[in-house]
Amino acid sequence: MFWAKIPWGSHFCNFYETKQDLLDILISYFKAGLENNEFCLWVVSIPGLITAEDAKLALSQSIPGFDKYLAEQKIEILKSTDWYLKENIFDAERKQSMLAHKTQKCIGLRL
């Protein structure tokens, strides 16, 4: 599997032209993460290309047991407006707090 060859902590960039290109990349990425018991977060941020509902449907059709992962909150799929904005205003402190909360959740700590 391609993802298994990338050392932990690596950064990379993917380019795509279509919704299907994006799904082809991200479905295998999230599948590998879920199978390795990692918390996965997809912030859908490409208006007009894909919605959070499209993402959930594609993942549920491609990943066995996806609904269980979703119910157990092993994966979250959020709209960019829900992640980045509060009342249509970007709040960097809120964003850092949300990310810290997700990180602590992943390692089992309580706030």
N, CA, C and O atoms as CSV, one atom per row, in Angstrom:
chain,resi,resn,atom,element,x,y,z
A,1,MET,N,N,0.845,-1.173,0.000
A,1,MET,CA,C,0.000,0.000,0.000
A,1,MET,C,C,0.892,1.238,0.000
A,1,MET,O,O,1.852,1.310,0.767
A,2,PHE,N,N,0.586,2.193,-0.841
A,2,PHE,CA,C,1.369,3.415,-0.985
A,2,PHE,C,C,1.564,4.140,0.329
A,2,PHE,O,O,2.677,4.567,0.638
A,3,TRP,N,N,0.495,4.290,1.117
A,3,TRP,CA,C,0.568,5.085,2.343
A,3,TRP,C,C,1.519,4.471,3.362
A,3,TRP,O,O,2.133,5.197,4.145
A,4,ALA,N,N,1.652,3.158,3.367
A,4,ALA,CA,C,2.505,2.488,4.343
A,4,ALA,C,C,3.979,2.823,4.126
A,4,ALA,O,O,4.782,2.629,5.039
A,5,LYS,N,N,4.354,3.310,2.967
A,5,LYS,CA,C,5.753,3.608,2.654
A,5,LYS,C,C,6.167,5.014,3.073
A,5,LYS,O,O,7.343,5.363,2.974
A,6,ILE,N,N,5.240,5.810,3.529
A,6,ILE,CA,C,5.533,7.185,3.916
A,6,ILE,C,C,5.843,7.214,5.409
A,6,ILE,O,O,5.010,6.790,6.211
A,7,PRO,N,N,7.022,7.704,5.803
A,7,PRO,CA,C,7.353,7.744,7.235
A,7,PRO,C,C,6.408,8.668,8.002
A,7,PRO,O,O,5.937,9.674,7.472
A,8,TRP,N,N,6.140,8.309,9.254
A,8,TRP,CA,C,5.285,9.103,10.119
A,8,TRP,C,C,5.828,10.525,10.203
A,8,TRP,O,O,7.035,10.721,10.339
A,9,GLY,N,N,4.951,11.510,10.125
A,9,GLY,CA,C,5.359,12.905,10.222
A,9,GLY,C,C,5.692,13.548,8.893
A,9,GLY,O,O,5.993,14.740,8.839
A,10,SER,N,N,5.641,12.779,7.827
A,10,SER,CA,C,5.949,13.332,6.504
A,10,SER,C,C,4.825,14.241,6.030
A,10,SER,O,O,3.677,14.108,6.454
A,11,HIS,N,N,5.166,15.145,5.162
A,11,HIS,CA,C,4.180,16.026,4.543
A,11,HIS,C,C,4.222,15.795,3.041
A,11,HIS,O,O,5.273,15.492,2.476
A,12,PHE,N,N,3.086,15.938,2.411
A,12,PHE,CA,C,3.030,15.766,0.969
A,12,PHE,C,C,1.878,16.562,0.406
A,12,PHE,O,O,0.995,17.010,1.138
A,13,CYS,N,N,1.895,16.732,-0.882
A,13,CYS,CA,C,0.850,17.480,-1.567
A,13,CYS,C,C,0.323,16.634,-2.711
A,13,CYS,O,O,1.102,16.031,-3.450
A,14,ASN,N,N,-0.968,16.585,-2.859
A,14,ASN,CA,C,-1.589,15.853,-3.964
A,14,ASN,C,C,-2.308,16.836,-4.870
A,14,ASN,O,O,-2.892,17.816,-4.406
A,15,PHE,N,N,-2.260,16.568,-6.146
A,15,PHE,CA,C,-2.964,17.392,-7.121
A,15,PHE,C,C,-4.036,16.542,-7.784
A,15,PHE,O,O,-3.837,15.353,-8.032
A,16,TYR,N,N,-5.154,17.154,-8.063
A,16,TYR,CA,C,-6.258,16.441,-8.690
A,16,TYR,C,C,-7.023,17.425,-9.559
A,16,TYR,O,O,-6.946,18.640,-9.377
A,17,GLU,N,N,-7.761,16.867,-10.505
A,17,GLU,CA,C,-8.551,17.711,-11.403
A,17,GLU,C,C,-10.045,17.554,-11.205
A,17,GLU,O,O,-10.810,18.487,-11.452
A,18,THR,N,N,-10.461,16.391,-10.765
A,18,THR,CA,C,-11.891,16.115,-10.677
A,18,THR,C,C,-12.262,15.617,-9.281
A,18,THR,O,O,-11.404,15.279,-8.466
A,19,LYS,N,N,-13.546,15.585,-9.045
A,19,LYS,CA,C,-14.063,15.040,-7.793
A,19,LYS,C,C,-13.619,13.589,-7.632
A,19,LYS,O,O,-13.239,13.176,-6.536
A,20,GLN,N,N,-13.663,12.816,-8.709
A,20,GLN,CA,C,-13.256,11.409,-8.629
A,20,GLN,C,C,-11.770,11.279,-8.317
A,20,GLN,O,O,-11.379,10.385,-7.566
A,21,ASP,N,N,-10.931,12.157,-8.882
A,21,ASP,CA,C,-9.504,12.152,-8.541
A,21,ASP,C,C,-9.322,12.361,-7.044
A,21,ASP,O,O,-8.556,11.645,-6.400
A,22,LEU,N,N,-10.027,13.339,-6.495
A,22,LEU,CA,C,-9.934,13.639,-5.072
A,22,LEU,C,C,-10.377,12.438,-4.245
A,22,LEU,O,O,-9.706,12.060,-3.285
A,23,LEU,N,N,-11.497,11.843,-4.612
A,23,LEU,CA,C,-11.993,10.679,-3.872
A,23,LEU,C,C,-11.032,9.500,-3.966
A,23,LEU,O,O,-10.825,8.789,-2.983
A,24,ASP,N,N,-10.449,9.291,-5.134
A,24,ASP,CA,C,-9.498,8.187,-5.300
A,24,ASP,C,C,-8.316,8.337,-4.339
A,24,ASP,O,O,-7.830,7.347,-3.791
A,25,ILE,N,N,-7.867,9.545,-4.140
A,25,ILE,CA,C,-6.757,9.804,-3.216
A,25,ILE,C,C,-7.215,9.627,-1.771
A,25,ILE,O,O,-6.595,8.889,-1.005
A,26,LEU,N,N,-8.293,10.299,-1.402
A,26,LEU,CA,C,-8.674,10.363,0.006
A,26,LEU,C,C,-9.328,9.097,0.543
A,26,LEU,O,O,-9.189,8.793,1.728
A,27,ILE,N,N,-10.027,8.364,-0.287
A,27,ILE,CA,C,-10.653,7.132,0.204
A,27,ILE,C,C,-9.578,6.161,0.690
A,27,ILE,O,O,-9.703,5.602,1.779
A,28,SER,N,N,-8.530,5.953,-0.099
A,28,SER,CA,C,-7.482,5.023,0.339
A,28,SER,C,C,-6.738,5.571,1.555
A,28,SER,O,O,-6.322,4.805,2.425
A,29,TYR,N,N,-6.571,6.874,1.619
A,29,TYR,CA,C,-5.905,7.518,2.751
A,29,TYR,C,C,-6.697,7.299,4.045
A,29,TYR,O,O,-6.133,6.875,5.054
A,30,PHE,N,N,-7.990,7.586,4.015
A,30,PHE,CA,C,-8.815,7.411,5.208
A,30,PHE,C,C,-9.017,5.937,5.548
A,30,PHE,O,O,-9.080,5.576,6.723
A,31,LYS,N,N,-9.117,5.098,4.549
A,31,LYS,CA,C,-9.252,3.655,4.793
A,31,LYS,C,C,-8.045,3.143,5.567
A,31,LYS,O,O,-8.199,2.401,6.538
A,32,ALA,N,N,-6.854,3.530,5.149
A,32,ALA,CA,C,-5.633,3.108,5.843
A,32,ALA,C,C,-5.620,3.635,7.278
A,32,ALA,O,O,-5.266,2.902,8.201
A,33,GLY,N,N,-5.996,4.878,7.470
A,33,GLY,CA,C,-6.023,5.450,8.809
A,33,GLY,C,C,-6.997,4.727,9.722
A,33,GLY,O,O,-6.661,4.406,10.862
A,34,LEU,N,N,-8.196,4.470,9.230
A,34,LEU,CA,C,-9.205,3.787,10.042
A,34,LEU,C,C,-8.774,2.363,10.367
A,34,LEU,O,O,-8.965,1.895,11.489
A,35,GLU,N,N,-8.192,1.674,9.391
A,35,GLU,CA,C,-7.730,0.309,9.623
A,35,GLU,C,C,-6.585,0.263,10.639
A,35,GLU,O,O,-6.376,-0.763,11.286
A,36,ASN,N,N,-5.850,1.356,10.782
A,36,ASN,CA,C,-4.755,1.442,11.750
A,36,ASN,C,C,-5.203,2.078,13.066
A,36,ASN,O,O,-4.375,2.470,13.888
A,37,ASN,N,N,-6.508,2.176,13.255
A,37,ASN,CA,C,-7.109,2.712,14.477
A,37,ASN,C,C,-6.683,4.157,14.753
A,37,ASN,O,O,-6.480,4.543,15.904
A,38,GLU,N,N,-6.551,4.939,13.699
A,38,GLU,CA,C,-6.212,6.348,13.832
A,38,GLU,C,C,-7.491,7.183,13.738
A,38,GLU,O,O,-8.439,6.804,13.050
A,39,PHE,N,N,-7.507,8.300,14.421
A,39,PHE,CA,C,-8.617,9.233,14.287
A,39,PHE,C,C,-8.449,9.977,12.963
A,39,PHE,O,O,-7.348,10.423,12.638
A,40,CYS,N,N,-9.514,10.110,12.214
A,40,CYS,CA,C,-9.462,10.777,10.914
A,40,CYS,C,C,-10.413,11.974,10.915
A,40,CYS,O,O,-11.535,11.896,11.417
A,41,LEU,N,N,-9.943,13.070,10.348
A,41,LEU,CA,C,-10.738,14.282,10.243
A,41,LEU,C,C,-10.630,14.791,8.812
A,41,LEU,O,O,-9.531,15.039,8.315
A,42,TRP,N,N,-11.775,14.944,8.153
A,42,TRP,CA,C,-11.814,15.496,6.805
A,42,TRP,C,C,-12.615,16.777,6.870
A,42,TRP,O,O,-13.816,16.758,7.138
A,43,VAL,N,N,-11.947,17.888,6.625
A,43,VAL,CA,C,-12.620,19.175,6.536
A,43,VAL,C,C,-12.835,19.431,5.048
A,43,VAL,O,O,-11.897,19.750,4.318
A,44,VAL,N,N,-14.069,19.287,4.616
A,44,VAL,CA,C,-14.420,19.446,3.201
A,44,VAL,C,C,-14.451,20.934,2.894
A,44,VAL,O,O,-15.312,21.671,3.376
A,45,SER,N,N,-13.486,21.361,2.074
A,45,SER,CA,C,-13.322,22.804,1.892
A,45,SER,C,C,-13.287,23.248,0.437
A,45,SER,O,O,-12.726,24.298,0.123
A,46,ILE,N,N,-13.867,22.475,-0.438
A,46,ILE,CA,C,-13.833,22.834,-1.853
A,46,ILE,C,C,-15.268,23.046,-2.341
A,46,ILE,O,O,-15.891,22.123,-2.864
A,47,PRO,N,N,-15.785,24.256,-2.169
A,47,PRO,CA,C,-17.168,24.509,-2.578
A,47,PRO,C,C,-17.395,24.176,-4.053
A,47,PRO,O,O,-16.594,24.530,-4.918
A,48,GLY,N,N,-18.470,23.510,-4.309
A,48,GLY,CA,C,-18.827,23.186,-5.680
A,48,GLY,C,C,-18.241,21.882,-6.194
A,48,GLY,O,O,-18.746,21.329,-7.172
A,49,LEU,N,N,-17.179,21.373,-5.556
A,49,LEU,CA,C,-16.577,20.123,-6.012
A,49,LEU,C,C,-17.150,18.929,-5.258
A,49,LEU,O,O,-17.549,17.934,-5.863
A,50,ILE,N,N,-17.187,19.038,-3.933
A,50,ILE,CA,C,-17.668,17.928,-3.116
A,50,ILE,C,C,-18.284,18.483,-1.829
A,50,ILE,O,O,-17.835,19.497,-1.294
A,51,THR,N,N,-19.300,17.810,-1.356
A,51,THR,CA,C,-19.937,18.197,-0.096
A,51,THR,C,C,-19.585,17.163,0.976
A,51,THR,O,O,-19.080,16.083,0.669
A,52,ALA,N,N,-19.855,17.502,2.218
A,52,ALA,CA,C,-19.640,16.552,3.304
A,52,ALA,C,C,-20.510,15.308,3.103
A,52,ALA,O,O,-20.092,14.194,3.420
A,53,GLU,N,N,-21.702,15.504,2.582
A,53,GLU,CA,C,-22.598,14.373,2.318
A,53,GLU,C,C,-22.033,13.480,1.219
A,53,GLU,O,O,-22.096,12.255,1.325
A,54,ASP,N,N,-21.476,14.085,0.157
A,54,ASP,CA,C,-20.826,13.304,-0.913
A,54,ASP,C,C,-19.679,12.482,-0.346
A,54,ASP,O,O,-19.515,11.308,-0.677
A,55,ALA,N,N,-18.885,13.119,0.515
A,55,ALA,CA,C,-17.728,12.454,1.108
A,55,ALA,C,C,-18.167,11.249,1.939
A,55,ALA,O,O,-17.592,10.168,1.816
A,56,LYS,N,N,-19.181,11.432,2.783
A,56,LYS,CA,C,-19.679,10.326,3.605
A,56,LYS,C,C,-20.193,9.182,2.745
A,56,LYS,O,O,-19.926,8.015,3.031
A,57,LEU,N,N,-20.924,9.515,1.700
A,57,LEU,CA,C,-21.469,8.479,0.821
A,57,LEU,C,C,-20.348,7.709,0.136
A,57,LEU,O,O,-20.383,6.479,0.094
A,58,ALA,N,N,-19.362,8.408,-0.397
A,58,ALA,CA,C,-18.248,7.748,-1.082
A,58,ALA,C,C,-17.470,6.842,-0.126
A,58,ALA,O,O,-17.106,5.721,-0.483
A,59,LEU,N,N,-17.221,7.328,1.079
A,59,LEU,CA,C,-16.498,6.519,2.061
A,59,LEU,C,C,-17.319,5.309,2.486
A,59,LEU,O,O,-16.777,4.213,2.633
A,60,SER,N,N,-18.613,5.496,2.683
A,60,SER,CA,C,-19.460,4.377,3.120
A,60,SER,C,C,-19.564,3.294,2.045
A,60,SER,O,O,-19.730,2.117,2.364
A,61,GLN,N,N,-19.467,3.685,0.782
A,61,GLN,CA,C,-19.535,2.719,-0.313
A,61,GLN,C,C,-18.202,2.005,-0.538
A,61,GLN,O,O,-18.159,0.973,-1.207
A,62,SER,N,N,-17.125,2.542,0.012
A,62,SER,CA,C,-15.791,2.009,-0.279
A,62,SER,C,C,-15.081,1.375,0.915
A,62,SER,O,O,-14.136,0.607,0.737
A,63,ILE,N,N,-15.525,1.687,2.114
A,63,ILE,CA,C,-14.826,1.206,3.313
A,63,ILE,C,C,-15.769,0.325,4.119
A,63,ILE,O,O,-16.772,0.807,4.646
A,64,PRO,N,N,-15.451,-0.971,4.219
A,64,PRO,CA,C,-16.293,-1.860,5.019
A,64,PRO,C,C,-16.367,-1.375,6.462
A,64,PRO,O,O,-15.347,-1.022,7.055
A,65,GLY,N,N,-17.557,-1.358,7.019
A,65,GLY,CA,C,-17.750,-0.948,8.404
A,65,GLY,C,C,-17.669,0.550,8.622
A,65,GLY,O,O,-17.510,1.002,9.756
A,66,PHE,N,N,-17.775,1.328,7.553
A,66,PHE,CA,C,-17.625,2.776,7.682
A,66,PHE,C,C,-18.634,3.375,8.652
A,66,PHE,O,O,-18.284,4.254,9.439
A,67,ASP,N,N,-19.875,2.918,8.608
A,67,ASP,CA,C,-20.899,3.470,9.502
A,67,ASP,C,C,-20.526,3.272,10.968
A,67,ASP,O,O,-20.825,4.126,11.802
A,68,LYS,N,N,-19.881,2.159,11.287
A,68,LYS,CA,C,-19.426,1.915,12.658
A,68,LYS,C,C,-18.317,2.903,13.031
A,68,LYS,O,O,-18.327,3.457,14.131
A,69,TYR,N,N,-17.365,3.125,12.126
A,69,TYR,CA,C,-16.296,4.106,12.380
A,69,TYR,C,C,-16.912,5.489,12.642
A,69,TYR,O,O,-16.484,6.214,13.539
A,70,LEU,N,N,-17.909,5.828,11.850
A,70,LEU,CA,C,-18.564,7.128,11.984
A,70,LEU,C,C,-19.300,7.219,13.326
A,70,LEU,O,O,-19.203,8.226,14.028
A,71,ALA,N,N,-20.025,6.174,13.669
A,71,ALA,CA,C,-20.779,6.157,14.925
A,71,ALA,C,C,-19.849,6.218,16.141
A,71,ALA,O,O,-20.192,6.818,17.160
A,72,GLU,N,N,-18.682,5.599,16.029
A,72,GLU,CA,C,-17.707,5.598,17.127
A,72,GLU,C,C,-16.831,6.848,17.120
A,72,GLU,O,O,-15.926,6.988,17.942
A,73,GLN,N,N,-17.108,7.745,16.191
A,73,GLN,CA,C,-16.360,8.995,16.026
A,73,GLN,C,C,-14.879,8.754,15.786
A,73,GLN,O,O,-14.034,9.528,16.236
A,74,LYS,N,N,-14.568,7.669,15.069
A,74,LYS,CA,C,-13.195,7.413,14.628
A,74,LYS,C,C,-12.874,8.293,13.430
A,74,LYS,O,O,-11.709,8.523,13.105
A,75,ILE,N,N,-13.927,8.782,12.777
A,75,ILE,CA,C,-13.775,9.708,11.664
A,75,ILE,C,C,-14.848,10.783,11.795
A,75,ILE,O,O,-15.988,10.515,12.173
A,76,GLU,N,N,-14.447,11.989,11.474
A,76,GLU,CA,C,-15.395,13.101,11.424
A,76,GLU,C,C,-15.229,13.788,10.077
A,76,GLU,O,O,-14.113,13.965,9.587
A,77,ILE,N,N,-16.340,14.166,9.495
A,77,ILE,CA,C,-16.342,14.868,8.219
A,77,ILE,C,C,-17.117,16.156,8.432
A,77,ILE,O,O,-18.316,16.134,8.709
A,78,LEU,N,N,-16.428,17.269,8.301
A,78,LEU,CA,C,-17.013,18.569,8.596
A,78,LEU,C,C,-16.962,19.483,7.389
A,78,LEU,O,O,-16.075,19.366,6.544
A,79,LYS,N,N,-17.921,20.394,7.314
A,79,LYS,CA,C,-17.889,21.457,6.303
A,79,LYS,C,C,-16.843,22.474,6.732
A,79,LYS,O,O,-16.655,22.710,7.926
A,80,SER,N,N,-16.172,23.069,5.773
A,80,SER,CA,C,-15.139,24.056,6.104
A,80,SER,C,C,-15.712,25.226,6.885
A,80,SER,O,O,-15.037,25.788,7.748
A,81,THR,N,N,-16.946,25.596,6.592
A,81,THR,CA,C,-17.545,26.719,7.319
A,81,THR,C,C,-17.746,26.369,8.788
A,81,THR,O,O,-17.646,27.245,9.647
A,82,ASP,N,N,-18.030,25.097,9.094
A,82,ASP,CA,C,-18.189,24.678,10.494
A,82,ASP,C,C,-16.842,24.601,11.210
A,82,ASP,O,O,-16.765,24.812,12.420
A,83,TRP,N,N,-15.791,24.299,10.468
A,83,TRP,CA,C,-14.466,24.144,11.066
A,83,TRP,C,C,-13.741,25.491,11.203
A,83,TRP,O,O,-13.147,25.772,12.244
A,84,TYR,N,N,-13.790,26.313,10.164
A,84,TYR,CA,C,-12.999,27.538,10.143
A,84,TYR,C,C,-13.722,28.781,10.654
A,84,TYR,O,O,-13.083,29.718,11.132
A,85,LEU,N,N,-15.033,28.793,10.556
A,85,LEU,CA,C,-15.758,30.028,10.860
A,85,LEU,C,C,-16.738,29.858,12.015
A,85,LEU,O,O,-17.281,28.777,12.242
A,86,LYS,N,N,-16.949,30.952,12.735
A,86,LYS,CA,C,-18.024,31.028,13.720
A,86,LYS,C,C,-18.740,32.338,13.425
A,86,LYS,O,O,-18.148,33.415,13.498
A,87,GLU,N,N,-20.009,32.231,13.094
A,87,GLU,CA,C,-20.800,33.400,12.697
A,87,GLU,C,C,-20.117,34.156,11.551
A,87,GLU,O,O,-20.056,35.386,11.550
A,88,ASN,N,N,-19.603,33.393,10.572
A,88,ASN,CA,C,-18.945,33.912,9.360
A,88,ASN,C,C,-17.658,34.683,9.633
A,88,ASN,O,O,-17.224,35.475,8.797
A,89,ILE,N,N,-17.046,34.458,10.791
A,89,ILE,CA,C,-15.798,35.138,11.140
A,89,ILE,C,C,-14.763,34.074,11.508
A,89,ILE,O,O,-15.037,33.164,12.291
A,90,PHE,N,N,-13.557,34.208,10.923
A,90,PHE,CA,C,-12.465,33.304,11.259
A,90,PHE,C,C,-11.904,33.701,12.622
A,90,PHE,O,O,-11.604,34.871,12.863
A,91,ASP,N,N,-11.766,32.727,13.504
A,91,ASP,CA,C,-11.255,32.950,14.848
A,91,ASP,C,C,-10.094,31.984,15.072
A,91,ASP,O,O,-10.314,30.798,15.318
A,92,ALA,N,N,-8.852,32.486,14.987
A,92,ALA,CA,C,-7.665,31.639,15.090
A,92,ALA,C,C,-7.575,30.940,16.453
A,92,ALA,O,O,-7.191,29.773,16.525
A,93,GLU,N,N,-7.923,31.640,17.515
A,93,GLU,CA,C,-7.863,31.029,18.846
A,93,GLU,C,C,-8.855,29.877,18.963
A,93,GLU,O,O,-8.531,28.830,19.523
A,94,ARG,N,N,-10.042,30.068,18.444
A,94,ARG,CA,C,-11.055,29.001,18.455
A,94,ARG,C,C,-10.551,27.807,17.653
A,94,ARG,O,O,-10.710,26.658,18.066
A,95,LYS,N,N,-9.944,28.088,16.502
A,95,LYS,CA,C,-9.422,27.021,15.654
A,95,LYS,C,C,-8.346,26.232,16.389
A,95,LYS,O,O,-8.349,25.002,16.344
A,96,GLN,N,N,-7.424,26.916,17.064
A,96,GLN,CA,C,-6.374,26.235,17.823
A,96,GLN,C,C,-6.971,25.398,18.950
A,96,GLN,O,O,-6.517,24.284,19.208
A,97,SER,N,N,-7.975,25.930,19.610
A,97,SER,CA,C,-8.635,25.212,20.692
A,97,SER,C,C,-9.322,23.951,20.167
A,97,SER,O,O,-9.231,22.891,20.786
A,98,MET,N,N,-9.999,24.062,19.041
A,98,MET,CA,C,-10.678,22.901,18.452
A,98,MET,C,C,-9.665,21.830,18.059
A,98,MET,O,O,-9.896,20.642,18.281
A,99,LEU,N,N,-8.550,22.247,17.479
A,99,LEU,CA,C,-7.522,21.295,17.062
A,99,LEU,C,C,-6.886,20.624,18.285
A,99,LEU,O,O,-6.627,19.420,18.269
A,100,ALA,N,N,-6.635,21.400,19.337
A,100,ALA,CA,C,-6.091,20.831,20.575
A,100,ALA,C,C,-7.068,19.812,21.166
A,100,ALA,O,O,-6.651,18.755,21.638
A,101,HIS,N,N,-8.352,20.126,21.141
A,101,HIS,CA,C,-9.374,19.213,21.653
A,101,HIS,C,C,-9.375,17.904,20.859
A,101,HIS,O,O,-9.426,16.823,21.445
A,102,LYS,N,N,-9.319,18.000,19.542
A,102,LYS,CA,C,-9.297,16.790,18.705
A,102,LYS,C,C,-8.049,15.971,18.975
A,102,LYS,O,O,-8.109,14.743,19.034
A,103,THR,N,N,-6.915,16.646,19.140
A,103,THR,CA,C,-5.654,15.950,19.402
A,103,THR,C,C,-5.714,15.226,20.739
A,103,THR,O,O,-5.312,14.067,20.837
A,104,GLN,N,N,-6.207,15.893,21.754
A,104,GLN,CA,C,-6.307,15.263,23.072
A,104,GLN,C,C,-7.297,14.113,23.044
A,104,GLN,O,O,-7.094,13.100,23.713
A,105,LYS,N,N,-8.337,14.257,22.298
A,105,LYS,CA,C,-9.321,13.171,22.152
A,105,LYS,C,C,-8.641,11.943,21.555
A,105,LYS,O,O,-8.901,10.813,21.969
A,106,CYS,N,N,-7.775,12.177,20.586
A,106,CYS,CA,C,-7.082,11.076,19.909
A,106,CYS,C,C,-6.192,10.287,20.853
A,106,CYS,O,O,-6.069,9.070,20.716
A,107,ILE,N,N,-5.576,10.959,21.800
A,107,ILE,CA,C,-4.657,10.272,22.704
A,107,ILE,C,C,-5.309,9.923,24.040
A,107,ILE,O,O,-4.645,9.464,24.970
A,108,GLY,N,N,-6.606,10.148,24.117
A,108,GLY,CA,C,-7.371,9.708,25.273
A,108,GLY,C,C,-7.327,10.629,26.481
A,108,GLY,O,O,-7.677,10.206,27.583
A,109,LEU,N,N,-6.907,11.874,26.304
A,109,LEU,CA,C,-6.868,12.798,27.423
A,109,LEU,C,C,-8.182,13.551,27.502
A,109,LEU,O,O,-8.901,13.675,26.510
A,110,ARG,N,N,-8.484,14.047,28.675
A,110,ARG,CA,C,-9.682,14.870,28.863
A,110,ARG,C,C,-9.258,16.320,29.010
A,110,ARG,O,O,-8.191,16.620,29.545
A,111,LEU,N,N,-10.112,17.218,28.526
A,111,LEU,CA,C,-9.830,18.650,28.673
A,111,LEU,C,C,-10.146,19.110,30.067
A,111,LEU,O,O,-9.973,20.287,30.383
